[in-house]
Amino acid sequence: MRAPDRALDSLVLDLLEWLAREPRTYTQTMDAWRTSCPRLAVWEEALDRGLIERKPALDGRMRIAVTGPGRSFMTRNGRLGALS
């Protein structure tokens, strides 16, 4: 794996950990994680890999959730256990 890939993986894991701590809306997630830098497309990378998903909430807002593959990725990288 190239160094930039490790850096991106680390940021993706930070995003997943942040989302796994408590429910977040799409707006909260975009405010915290959106970037215009094409080299740091953390949100897009997590979506493309299927690590996060958009889910409608009962209040009509979109929620962002870590998927099963996202939790597996966190576990493999020692990030999920810290949230238990």
PDB file of N, CA, C and O in Angstrom:
ATOM      1  N   MET A   1       0.845  -1.178   0.000  1.00  0.00           N
ATOM      2  CA  MET A   1       0.000   0.000   0.000  1.00  0.00           C
ATOM      3  C   MET A   1       0.889   1.240   0.000  1.00  0.00           C
ATOM      4  O   MET A   1       1.858   1.302   0.757  1.00  0.00           O
ATOM      5  N   ARG A   2       0.582   2.202  -0.817  1.00  0.00           N
ATOM      6  CA  ARG A   2       1.348   3.446  -0.865  1.00  0.00           C
ATOM      7  C   ARG A   2       1.060   4.282   0.376  1.00  0.00           C
ATOM      8  O   ARG A   2       0.008   4.136   0.997  1.00  0.00           O
ATOM      9  N   ALA A   3       1.989   5.153   0.732  1.00  0.00           N
ATOM     10  CA  ALA A   3       1.831   6.013   1.908  1.00  0.00           C
ATOM     11  C   ALA A   3       0.544   6.837   1.859  1.00  0.00           C
ATOM     12  O   ALA A   3      -0.143   6.923   2.877  1.00  0.00           O
ATOM     13  N   PRO A   4       0.181   7.454   0.714  1.00  0.00           N
ATOM     14  CA  PRO A   4      -1.075   8.206   0.689  1.00  0.00           C
ATOM     15  C   PRO A   4      -2.294   7.330   0.985  1.00  0.00           C
ATOM     16  O   PRO A   4      -3.263   7.801   1.580  1.00  0.00           O
ATOM     17  N   ASP A   5      -2.253   6.067   0.576  1.00  0.00           N
ATOM     18  CA  ASP A   5      -3.372   5.173   0.866  1.00  0.00           C
ATOM     19  C   ASP A   5      -3.494   4.935   2.370  1.00  0.00           C
ATOM     20  O   ASP A   5      -4.605   4.888   2.899  1.00  0.00           O
ATOM     21  N   ARG A   6      -2.377   4.787   3.054  1.00  0.00           N
ATOM     22  CA  ARG A   6      -2.409   4.610   4.509  1.00  0.00           C
ATOM     23  C   ARG A   6      -2.964   5.861   5.181  1.00  0.00           C
ATOM     24  O   ARG A   6      -3.737   5.777   6.135  1.00  0.00           O
ATOM     25  N   ALA A   7      -2.559   7.018   4.671  1.00  0.00           N
ATOM     26  CA  ALA A   7      -3.057   8.273   5.230  1.00  0.00           C
ATOM     27  C   ALA A   7      -4.563   8.386   5.027  1.00  0.00           C
ATOM     28  O   ALA A   7      -5.284   8.787   5.941  1.00  0.00           O
ATOM     29  N   LEU A   8      -5.040   8.036   3.839  1.00  0.00           N
ATOM     30  CA  LEU A   8      -6.475   8.087   3.566  1.00  0.00           C
ATOM     31  C   LEU A   8      -7.216   7.071   4.423  1.00  0.00           C
ATOM     32  O   LEU A   8      -8.278   7.380   4.963  1.00  0.00           O
ATOM     33  N   ASP A   9      -6.673   5.864   4.557  1.00  0.00           N
ATOM     34  CA  ASP A   9      -7.297   4.858   5.420  1.00  0.00           C
ATOM     35  C   ASP A   9      -7.421   5.368   6.849  1.00  0.00           C
ATOM     36  O   ASP A   9      -8.443   5.152   7.500  1.00  0.00           O
ATOM     37  N   SER A  10      -6.400   6.035   7.334  1.00  0.00           N
ATOM     38  CA  SER A  10      -6.438   6.571   8.692  1.00  0.00           C
ATOM     39  C   SER A  10      -7.557   7.598   8.845  1.00  0.00           C
ATOM     40  O   SER A  10      -8.265   7.606   9.852  1.00  0.00           O
ATOM     41  N   LEU A  11      -7.713   8.462   7.848  1.00  0.00           N
ATOM     42  CA  LEU A  11      -8.787   9.452   7.892  1.00  0.00           C
ATOM     43  C   LEU A  11     -10.159   8.802   7.762  1.00  0.00           C
ATOM     44  O   LEU A  11     -11.108   9.219   8.426  1.00  0.00           O
ATOM     45  N   VAL A  12     -10.270   7.793   6.917  1.00  0.00           N
ATOM     46  CA  VAL A  12     -11.536   7.056   6.793  1.00  0.00           C
ATOM     47  C   VAL A  12     -11.874   6.409   8.134  1.00  0.00           C
ATOM     48  O   VAL A  12     -13.027   6.443   8.563  1.00  0.00           O
ATOM     49  N   LEU A  13     -10.897   5.830   8.786  1.00  0.00           N
ATOM     50  CA  LEU A  13     -11.132   5.224  10.105  1.00  0.00           C
ATOM     51  C   LEU A  13     -11.548   6.276  11.126  1.00  0.00           C
ATOM     52  O   LEU A  13     -12.398   6.002  11.973  1.00  0.00           O
ATOM     53  N   ASP A  14     -10.969   7.469  11.065  1.00  0.00           N
ATOM     54  CA  ASP A  14     -11.392   8.562  11.949  1.00  0.00           C
ATOM     55  C   ASP A  14     -12.864   8.896  11.715  1.00  0.00           C
ATOM     56  O   ASP A  14     -13.621   9.075  12.669  1.00  0.00           O
ATOM     57  N   LEU A  15     -13.267   8.979  10.450  1.00  0.00           N
ATOM     58  CA  LEU A  15     -14.666   9.251  10.111  1.00  0.00           C
ATOM     59  C   LEU A  15     -15.576   8.156  10.656  1.00  0.00           C
ATOM     60  O   LEU A  15     -16.597   8.451  11.277  1.00  0.00           O
ATOM     61  N   LEU A  16     -15.218   6.907  10.431  1.00  0.00           N
ATOM     62  CA  LEU A  16     -16.042   5.789  10.906  1.00  0.00           C
ATOM     63  C   LEU A  16     -16.167   5.809  12.423  1.00  0.00           C
ATOM     64  O   LEU A  16     -17.251   5.596  12.966  1.00  0.00           O
ATOM     65  N   GLU A  17     -15.064   6.063  13.097  1.00  0.00           N
ATOM     66  CA  GLU A  17     -15.087   6.111  14.561  1.00  0.00           C
ATOM     67  C   GLU A  17     -15.988   7.245  15.048  1.00  0.00           C
ATOM     68  O   GLU A  17     -16.746   7.069  16.002  1.00  0.00           O
ATOM     69  N   TRP A  18     -15.908   8.399  14.402  1.00  0.00           N
ATOM     70  CA  TRP A  18     -16.737   9.550  14.750  1.00  0.00           C
ATOM     71  C   TRP A  18     -18.217   9.218  14.557  1.00  0.00           C
ATOM     72  O   TRP A  18     -19.048   9.557  15.400  1.00  0.00           O
ATOM     73  N   LEU A  19     -18.543   8.556  13.451  1.00  0.00           N
ATOM     74  CA  LEU A  19     -19.935   8.182  13.180  1.00  0.00           C
ATOM     75  C   LEU A  19     -20.434   7.100  14.127  1.00  0.00           C
ATOM     76  O   LEU A  19     -21.609   7.095  14.493  1.00  0.00           O
ATOM     77  N   ALA A  20     -19.566   6.190  14.524  1.00  0.00           N
ATOM     78  CA  ALA A  20     -19.976   5.073  15.376  1.00  0.00           C
ATOM     79  C   ALA A  20     -20.247   5.513  16.814  1.00  0.00           C
ATOM     80  O   ALA A  20     -20.953   4.820  17.548  1.00  0.00           O
ATOM     81  N   ARG A  21     -19.699   6.648  17.221  1.00  0.00           N
ATOM     82  CA  ARG A  21     -19.883   7.116  18.604  1.00  0.00           C
ATOM     83  C   ARG A  21     -21.327   7.488  18.913  1.00  0.00           C
ATOM     84  O   ARG A  21     -21.824   7.205  20.003  1.00  0.00           O
ATOM     85  N   GLU A  22     -21.999   8.120  17.958  1.00  0.00           N
ATOM     86  CA  GLU A  22     -23.390   8.545  18.158  1.00  0.00           C
ATOM     87  C   GLU A  22     -24.031   8.805  16.800  1.00  0.00           C
ATOM     88  O   GLU A  22     -23.330   9.052  15.819  1.00  0.00           O
ATOM     89  N   PRO A  23     -25.349   8.752  16.740  1.00  0.00           N
ATOM     90  CA  PRO A  23     -26.023   9.007  15.460  1.00  0.00           C
ATOM     91  C   PRO A  23     -25.710  10.421  14.958  1.00  0.00           C
ATOM     92  O   PRO A  23     -25.699  11.379  15.731  1.00  0.00           O
ATOM     93  N   ARG A  24     -25.461  10.529  13.670  1.00  0.00           N
ATOM     94  CA  ARG A  24     -25.154  11.827  13.054  1.00  0.00           C
ATOM     95  C   ARG A  24     -26.065  12.039  11.856  1.00  0.00           C
ATOM     96  O   ARG A  24     -26.398  11.098  11.135  1.00  0.00           O
ATOM     97  N   THR A  25     -26.459  13.282  11.657  1.00  0.00           N
ATOM     98  CA  THR A  25     -27.243  13.600  10.471  1.00  0.00           C
ATOM     99  C   THR A  25     -26.296  13.827   9.292  1.00  0.00           C
ATOM    100  O   THR A  25     -25.089  14.010   9.453  1.00  0.00           O
ATOM    101  N   TYR A  26     -26.887  13.806   8.118  1.00  0.00           N
ATOM    102  CA  TYR A  26     -26.113  14.100   6.911  1.00  0.00           C
ATOM    103  C   TYR A  26     -25.489  15.491   7.018  1.00  0.00           C
ATOM    104  O   TYR A  26     -24.320  15.683   6.684  1.00  0.00           O
ATOM    105  N   THR A  27     -26.278  16.457   7.488  1.00  0.00           N
ATOM    106  CA  THR A  27     -25.784  17.832   7.610  1.00  0.00           C
ATOM    107  C   THR A  27     -24.601  17.912   8.564  1.00  0.00           C
ATOM    108  O   THR A  27     -23.596  18.550   8.249  1.00  0.00           O
ATOM    109  N   GLN A  28     -24.705  17.274   9.725  1.00  0.00           N
ATOM    110  CA  GLN A  28     -23.585  17.263  10.670  1.00  0.00           C
ATOM    111  C   GLN A  28     -22.339  16.650  10.036  1.00  0.00           C
ATOM    112  O   GLN A  28     -21.230  17.160  10.194  1.00  0.00           O
ATOM    113  N   THR A  29     -22.540  15.563   9.327  1.00  0.00           N
ATOM    114  CA  THR A  29     -21.415  14.865   8.711  1.00  0.00           C
ATOM    115  C   THR A  29     -20.763  15.725   7.638  1.00  0.00           C
ATOM    116  O   THR A  29     -19.537  15.812   7.570  1.00  0.00           O
ATOM    117  N   MET A  30     -21.571  16.355   6.808  1.00  0.00           N
ATOM    118  CA  MET A  30     -21.013  17.203   5.754  1.00  0.00           C
ATOM    119  C   MET A  30     -20.298  18.416   6.340  1.00  0.00           C
ATOM    120  O   MET A  30     -19.240  18.814   5.850  1.00  0.00           O
ATOM    121  N   ASP A  31     -20.872  19.001   7.384  1.00  0.00           N
ATOM    122  CA  ASP A  31     -20.227  20.153   8.018  1.00  0.00           C
ATOM    123  C   ASP A  31     -18.859  19.784   8.578  1.00  0.00           C
ATOM    124  O   ASP A  31     -17.926  20.586   8.530  1.00  0.00           O
ATOM    125  N   ALA A  32     -18.742  18.580   9.105  1.00  0.00           N
ATOM    126  CA  ALA A  32     -17.490  18.155   9.738  1.00  0.00           C
ATOM    127  C   ALA A  32     -16.488  17.545   8.765  1.00  0.00           C
ATOM    128  O   ALA A  32     -15.281  17.666   8.979  1.00  0.00           O
ATOM    129  N   TRP A  33     -16.958  16.890   7.695  1.00  0.00           N
ATOM    130  CA  TRP A  33     -16.061  16.067   6.881  1.00  0.00           C
ATOM    131  C   TRP A  33     -15.954  16.433   5.409  1.00  0.00           C
ATOM    132  O   TRP A  33     -15.117  15.860   4.711  1.00  0.00           O
ATOM    133  N   ARG A  34     -16.746  17.343   4.916  1.00  0.00           N
ATOM    134  CA  ARG A  34     -16.662  17.694   3.493  1.00  0.00           C
ATOM    135  C   ARG A  34     -15.358  18.445   3.229  1.00  0.00           C
ATOM    136  O   ARG A  34     -14.906  19.241   4.052  1.00  0.00           O
ATOM    137  N   THR A  35     -14.773  18.182   2.085  1.00  0.00           N
ATOM    138  CA  THR A  35     -13.554  18.874   1.676  1.00  0.00           C
ATOM    139  C   THR A  35     -13.582  19.098   0.174  1.00  0.00           C
ATOM    140  O   THR A  35     -14.191  18.331  -0.572  1.00  0.00           O
ATOM    141  N   SER A  36     -12.924  20.145  -0.252  1.00  0.00           N
ATOM    142  CA  SER A  36     -12.823  20.395  -1.691  1.00  0.00           C
ATOM    143  C   SER A  36     -11.487  19.902  -2.242  1.00  0.00           C
ATOM    144  O   SER A  36     -11.202  20.058  -3.429  1.00  0.00           O
ATOM    145  N   CYS A  37     -10.678  19.311  -1.380  1.00  0.00           N
ATOM    146  CA  CYS A  37      -9.375  18.803  -1.806  1.00  0.00           C
ATOM    147  C   CYS A  37      -9.537  17.426  -2.444  1.00  0.00           C
ATOM    148  O   CYS A  37      -9.968  16.487  -1.775  1.00  0.00           O
ATOM    149  N   PRO A  38      -9.199  17.290  -3.726  1.00  0.00           N
ATOM    150  CA  PRO A  38      -9.379  15.989  -4.384  1.00  0.00           C
ATOM    151  C   PRO A  38      -8.473  14.896  -3.826  1.00  0.00           C
ATOM    152  O   PRO A  38      -8.714  13.714  -4.071  1.00  0.00           O
ATOM    153  N   ARG A  39      -7.449  15.265  -3.092  1.00  0.00           N
ATOM    154  CA  ARG A  39      -6.549  14.265  -2.512  1.00  0.00           C
ATOM    155  C   ARG A  39      -7.039  13.746  -1.166  1.00  0.00           C
ATOM    156  O   ARG A  39      -6.522  12.748  -0.665  1.00  0.00           O
ATOM    157  N   LEU A  40      -8.017  14.402  -0.582  1.00  0.00           N
ATOM    158  CA  LEU A  40      -8.537  13.980   0.718  1.00  0.00           C
ATOM    159  C   LEU A  40     -10.044  13.788   0.656  1.00  0.00           C
ATOM    160  O   LEU A  40     -10.787  14.423   1.405  1.00  0.00           O
ATOM    161  N   ALA A  41     -10.481  12.943  -0.206  1.00  0.00           N
ATOM    162  CA  ALA A  41     -11.908  12.690  -0.397  1.00  0.00           C
ATOM    163  C   ALA A  41     -12.379  11.608   0.574  1.00  0.00           C
ATOM    164  O   ALA A  41     -12.790  10.525   0.157  1.00  0.00           O
ATOM    165  N   VAL A  42     -12.316  11.909   1.863  1.00  0.00           N
ATOM    166  CA  VAL A  42     -12.614  10.919   2.903  1.00  0.00           C
ATOM    167  C   VAL A  42     -14.057  10.436   2.801  1.00  0.00           C
ATOM    168  O   VAL A  42     -14.312   9.231   2.794  1.00  0.00           O
ATOM    169  N   TRP A  43     -14.993  11.367   2.721  1.00  0.00           N
ATOM    170  CA  TRP A  43     -16.414  11.027   2.631  1.00  0.00           C
ATOM    171  C   TRP A  43     -16.681  10.150   1.411  1.00  0.00           C
ATOM    172  O   TRP A  43     -17.325   9.106   1.514  1.00  0.00           O
ATOM    173  N   GLU A  44     -16.184  10.582   0.266  1.00  0.00           N
ATOM    174  CA  GLU A  44     -16.413   9.847  -0.973  1.00  0.00           C
ATOM    175  C   GLU A  44     -15.777   8.457  -0.920  1.00  0.00           C
ATOM    176  O   GLU A  44     -16.367   7.483  -1.388  1.00  0.00           O
ATOM    177  N   GLU A  45     -14.595   8.369  -0.361  1.00  0.00           N
ATOM    178  CA  GLU A  45     -13.902   7.085  -0.248  1.00  0.00           C
ATOM    179  C   GLU A  45     -14.695   6.113   0.623  1.00  0.00           C
ATOM    180  O   GLU A  45     -14.860   4.946   0.269  1.00  0.00           O
ATOM    181  N   ALA A  46     -15.183   6.601   1.761  1.00  0.00           N
ATOM    182  CA  ALA A  46     -15.962   5.746   2.661  1.00  0.00           C
ATOM    183  C   ALA A  46     -17.252   5.277   1.989  1.00  0.00           C
ATOM    184  O   ALA A  46     -17.639   4.118   2.136  1.00  0.00           O
ATOM    185  N   LEU A  47     -17.918   6.166   1.256  1.00  0.00           N
ATOM    186  CA  LEU A  47     -19.134   5.789   0.524  1.00  0.00           C
ATOM    187  C   LEU A  47     -18.828   4.782  -0.577  1.00  0.00           C
ATOM    188  O   LEU A  47     -19.514   3.768  -0.711  1.00  0.00           O
ATOM    189  N   ASP A  48     -17.794   5.068  -1.362  1.00  0.00           N
ATOM    190  CA  ASP A  48     -17.435   4.184  -2.481  1.00  0.00           C
ATOM    191  C   ASP A  48     -17.076   2.780  -2.006  1.00  0.00           C
ATOM    192  O   ASP A  48     -17.357   1.802  -2.699  1.00  0.00           O
ATOM    193  N   ARG A  49     -16.465   2.674  -0.846  1.00  0.00           N
ATOM    194  CA  ARG A  49     -16.081   1.367  -0.300  1.00  0.00           C
ATOM    195  C   ARG A  49     -17.246   0.657   0.396  1.00  0.00           C
ATOM    196  O   ARG A  49     -17.121  -0.501   0.796  1.00  0.00           O
ATOM    197  N   GLY A  50     -18.381   1.354   0.538  1.00  0.00           N
ATOM    198  CA  GLY A  50     -19.528   0.753   1.217  1.00  0.00           C
ATOM    199  C   GLY A  50     -19.363   0.696   2.725  1.00  0.00           C
ATOM    200  O   GLY A  50     -19.970  -0.148   3.385  1.00  0.00           O
ATOM    201  N   LEU A  51     -18.541   1.593   3.281  1.00  0.00           N
ATOM    202  CA  LEU A  51     -18.274   1.592   4.719  1.00  0.00           C
ATOM    203  C   LEU A  51     -19.293   2.411   5.498  1.00  0.00           C
ATOM    204  O   LEU A  51     -19.444   2.234   6.707  1.00  0.00           O
ATOM    205  N   ILE A  52     -19.993   3.311   4.805  1.00  0.00           N
ATOM    206  CA  ILE A  52     -21.050   4.119   5.405  1.00  0.00           C
ATOM    207  C   ILE A  52     -22.245   4.126   4.465  1.00  0.00           C
ATOM    208  O   ILE A  52     -22.130   3.814   3.280  1.00  0.00           O
ATOM    209  N   GLU A  53     -23.405   4.495   5.030  1.00  0.00           N
ATOM    210  CA  GLU A  53     -24.617   4.581   4.215  1.00  0.00           C
ATOM    211  C   GLU A  53     -25.502   5.699   4.726  1.00  0.00           C
ATOM    212  O   GLU A  53     -25.419   6.098   5.887  1.00  0.00           O
ATOM    213  N   ARG A  54     -26.348   6.197   3.843  1.00  0.00           N
ATOM    214  CA  ARG A  54     -27.366   7.186   4.198  1.00  0.00           C
ATOM    215  C   ARG A  54     -28.645   6.428   4.512  1.00  0.00           C
ATOM    216  O   ARG A  54     -29.052   5.541   3.762  1.00  0.00           O
ATOM    217  N   LYS A  55     -29.280   6.786   5.634  1.00  0.00           N
ATOM    218  CA  LYS A  55     -30.531   6.132   6.028  1.00  0.00           C
ATOM    219  C   LYS A  55     -31.527   7.199   6.461  1.00  0.00           C
ATOM    220  O   LYS A  55     -31.182   8.074   7.254  1.00  0.00           O
ATOM    221  N   PRO A  56     -32.753   7.142   5.956  1.00  0.00           N
ATOM    222  CA  PRO A  56     -33.749   8.115   6.409  1.00  0.00           C
ATOM    223  C   PRO A  56     -34.149   7.832   7.854  1.00  0.00           C
ATOM    224  O   PRO A  56     -34.348   6.682   8.246  1.00  0.00           O
ATOM    225  N   ALA A  57     -34.262   8.899   8.632  1.00  0.00           N
ATOM    226  CA  ALA A  57     -34.693   8.785  10.026  1.00  0.00           C
ATOM    227  C   ALA A  57     -36.182   9.111  10.113  1.00  0.00           C
ATOM    228  O   ALA A  57     -36.763   9.647   9.169  1.00  0.00           O
ATOM    229  N   LEU A  58     -36.783   8.789  11.232  1.00  0.00           N
ATOM    230  CA  LEU A  58     -38.214   9.044  11.423  1.00  0.00           C
ATOM    231  C   LEU A  58     -38.553  10.529  11.362  1.00  0.00           C
ATOM    232  O   LEU A  58     -39.675  10.894  11.011  1.00  0.00           O
ATOM    233  N   ASP A  59     -37.592  11.387  11.700  1.00  0.00           N
ATOM    234  CA  ASP A  59     -37.846  12.828  11.667  1.00  0.00           C
ATOM    235  C   ASP A  59     -37.689  13.423  10.267  1.00  0.00           C
ATOM    236  O   ASP A  59     -37.812  14.635  10.092  1.00  0.00           O
ATOM    237  N   GLY A  60     -37.419  12.580   9.276  1.00  0.00           N
ATOM    238  CA  GLY A  60     -37.293  13.037   7.904  1.00  0.00           C
ATOM    239  C   GLY A  60     -35.883  13.418   7.484  1.00  0.00           C
ATOM    240  O   GLY A  60     -35.611  13.596   6.297  1.00  0.00           O
ATOM    241  N   ARG A  61     -34.992  13.544   8.449  1.00  0.00           N
ATOM    242  CA  ARG A  61     -33.605  13.874   8.111  1.00  0.00           C
ATOM    243  C   ARG A  61     -32.848  12.611   7.728  1.00  0.00           C
ATOM    244  O   ARG A  61     -33.215  11.504   8.122  1.00  0.00           O
ATOM    245  N   MET A  62     -31.794  12.796   6.960  1.00  0.00           N
ATOM    246  CA  MET A  62     -30.940  11.668   6.596  1.00  0.00           C
ATOM    247  C   MET A  62     -29.917  11.441   7.698  1.00  0.00           C
ATOM    248  O   MET A  62     -29.288  12.379   8.186  1.00  0.00           O
ATOM    249  N   ARG A  63     -29.766  10.199   8.075  1.00  0.00           N
ATOM    250  CA  ARG A  63     -28.746   9.799   9.048  1.00  0.00           C
ATOM    251  C   ARG A  63     -27.639   9.082   8.296  1.00  0.00           C
ATOM    252  O   ARG A  63     -27.875   8.443   7.271  1.00  0.00           O
ATOM    253  N   ILE A  64     -26.444   9.199   8.817  1.00  0.00           N
ATOM    254  CA  ILE A  64     -25.298   8.503   8.249  1.00  0.00           C
ATOM    255  C   ILE A  64     -24.906   7.416   9.238  1.00  0.00           C
ATOM    256  O   ILE A  64     -24.718   7.682  10.425  1.00  0.00           O
ATOM    257  N   ALA A  65     -24.784   6.196   8.743  1.00  0.00           N
ATOM    258  CA  ALA A  65     -24.489   5.053   9.607  1.00  0.00           C
ATOM    259  C   ALA A  65     -23.302   4.272   9.062  1.00  0.00           C
ATOM    260  O   ALA A  65     -23.077   4.203   7.853  1.00  0.00           O
ATOM    261  N   VAL A  66     -22.555   3.690   9.984  1.00  0.00           N
ATOM    262  CA  VAL A  66     -21.466   2.786   9.617  1.00  0.00           C
ATOM    263  C   VAL A  66     -22.106   1.450   9.247  1.00  0.00           C
ATOM    264  O   VAL A  66     -22.948   0.940   9.986  1.00  0.00           O
ATOM    265  N   THR A  67     -21.717   0.888   8.122  1.00  0.00           N
ATOM    266  CA  THR A  67     -22.261  -0.392   7.648  1.00  0.00           C
ATOM    267  C   THR A  67     -21.518  -1.561   8.302  1.00  0.00           C
ATOM    268  O   THR A  67     -20.526  -1.366   9.005  1.00  0.00           O
ATOM    269  N   GLY A  68     -22.008  -2.758   8.062  1.00  0.00           N
ATOM    270  CA  GLY A  68     -21.315  -3.962   8.526  1.00  0.00           C
ATOM    271  C   GLY A  68     -19.879  -4.020   8.022  1.00  0.00           C
ATOM    272  O   GLY A  68     -18.963  -4.261   8.809  1.00  0.00           O
ATOM    273  N   PRO A  69     -19.661  -3.800   6.709  1.00  0.00           N
ATOM    274  CA  PRO A  69     -18.281  -3.765   6.224  1.00  0.00           C
ATOM    275  C   PRO A  69     -17.451  -2.654   6.876  1.00  0.00           C
ATOM    276  O   PRO A  69     -16.247  -2.809   7.083  1.00  0.00           O
ATOM    277  N   GLY A  70     -18.101  -1.541   7.195  1.00  0.00           N
ATOM    278  CA  GLY A  70     -17.397  -0.455   7.881  1.00  0.00           C
ATOM    279  C   GLY A  70     -16.958  -0.874   9.273  1.00  0.00           C
ATOM    280  O   GLY A  70     -15.840  -0.579   9.694  1.00  0.00           O
ATOM    281  N   ARG A  71     -17.843  -1.567   9.988  1.00  0.00           N
ATOM    282  CA  ARG A  71     -17.483  -2.059  11.328  1.00  0.00           C
ATOM    283  C   ARG A  71     -16.378  -3.109  11.245  1.00  0.00           C
ATOM    284  O   ARG A  71     -15.489  -3.147  12.096  1.00  0.00           O
ATOM    285  N   SER A  72     -16.432  -3.951  10.232  1.00  0.00           N
ATOM    286  CA  SER A  72     -15.362  -4.945  10.034  1.00  0.00           C
ATOM    287  C   SER A  72     -14.027  -4.257   9.763  1.00  0.00           C
ATOM    288  O   SER A  72     -12.995  -4.665  10.295  1.00  0.00           O
ATOM    289  N   PHE A  73     -14.049  -3.212   8.932  1.00  0.00           N
ATOM    290  CA  PHE A  73     -12.838  -2.451   8.639  1.00  0.00           C
ATOM    291  C   PHE A  73     -12.284  -1.826   9.916  1.00  0.00           C
ATOM    292  O   PHE A  73     -11.073  -1.825  10.137  1.00  0.00           O
ATOM    293  N   MET A  74     -13.175  -1.295  10.758  1.00  0.00           N
ATOM    294  CA  MET A  74     -12.743  -0.723  12.028  1.00  0.00           C
ATOM    295  C   MET A  74     -12.123  -1.795  12.921  1.00  0.00           C
ATOM    296  O   MET A  74     -11.075  -1.571  13.526  1.00  0.00           O
ATOM    297  N   THR A  75     -12.761  -2.947  13.004  1.00  0.00           N
ATOM    298  CA  THR A  75     -12.257  -4.037  13.843  1.00  0.00           C
ATOM    299  C   THR A  75     -10.880  -4.491  13.376  1.00  0.00           C
ATOM    300  O   THR A  75      -9.971  -4.666  14.187  1.00  0.00           O
ATOM    301  N   ARG A  76     -10.727  -4.681  12.076  1.00  0.00           N
ATOM    302  CA  ARG A  76      -9.428  -5.117  11.525  1.00  0.00           C
ATOM    303  C   ARG A  76      -8.319  -4.117  11.811  1.00  0.00           C
ATOM    304  O   ARG A  76      -7.144  -4.482  11.862  1.00  0.00           O
ATOM    305  N   ASN A  77      -8.689  -2.867  11.997  1.00  0.00           N
ATOM    306  CA  ASN A  77      -7.698  -1.822  12.227  1.00  0.00           C
ATOM    307  C   ASN A  77      -7.661  -1.346  13.678  1.00  0.00           C
ATOM    308  O   ASN A  77      -7.096  -0.296  13.983  1.00  0.00           O
ATOM    309  N   GLY A  78      -8.276  -2.136  14.576  1.00  0.00           N
ATOM    310  CA  GLY A  78      -8.205  -1.847  16.004  1.00  0.00           C
ATOM    311  C   GLY A  78      -8.970  -0.624  16.459  1.00  0.00           C
ATOM    312  O   GLY A  78      -8.632  -0.039  17.488  1.00  0.00           O
ATOM    313  N   ARG A  79      -9.993  -0.220  15.720  1.00  0.00           N
ATOM    314  CA  ARG A  79     -10.737   0.987  16.078  1.00  0.00           C
ATOM    315  C   ARG A  79     -12.084   0.724  16.739  1.00  0.00           C
ATOM    316  O   ARG A  79     -12.574   1.580  17.475  1.00  0.00           O
ATOM    317  N   LEU A  80     -12.688  -0.416  16.505  1.00  0.00           N
ATOM    318  CA  LEU A  80     -14.033  -0.642  17.034  1.00  0.00           C
ATOM    319  C   LEU A  80     -14.012  -0.961  18.517  1.00  0.00           C
ATOM    320  O   LEU A  80     -14.909  -0.537  19.245  1.00  0.00           O
ATOM    321  N   GLY A  81     -13.022  -1.690  18.979  1.00  0.00           N
ATOM    322  CA  GLY A  81     -12.944  -2.069  20.387  1.00  0.00           C
ATOM    323  C   GLY A  81     -12.894  -0.880  21.325  1.00  0.00           C
ATOM    324  O   GLY A  81     -13.366  -0.968  22.458  1.00  0.00           O
ATOM    325  N   ALA A  82     -12.330   0.230  20.873  1.00  0.00           N
ATOM    326  CA  ALA A  82     -12.214   1.421  21.708  1.00  0.00           C
ATOM    327  C   ALA A  82     -13.569   2.049  22.002  1.00  0.00           C
ATOM    328  O   ALA A  82     -13.696   2.824  22.951  1.00  0.00           O
ATOM    329  N   LEU A  83     -14.584   1.728  21.203  1.00  0.00           N
ATOM    330  CA  LEU A  83     -15.912   2.316  21.386  1.00  0.00           C
ATOM    331  C   LEU A  83     -16.796   1.505  22.311  1.00  0.00           C
ATOM    332  O   LEU A  83     -17.860   1.975  22.715  1.00  0.00           O
ATOM    333  N   SER A  84     -16.384   0.314  22.652  1.00  0.00           N
ATOM    334  CA  SER A  84     -17.231  -0.569  23.468  1.00  0.00           C
ATOM    335  C   SER A  84     -17.246  -0.150  24.914  1.00  0.00           C
ATOM    336  O   SER A  84     -17.908  -0.785  25.734  1.00  0.00           O
TER     337      SER A  84
END
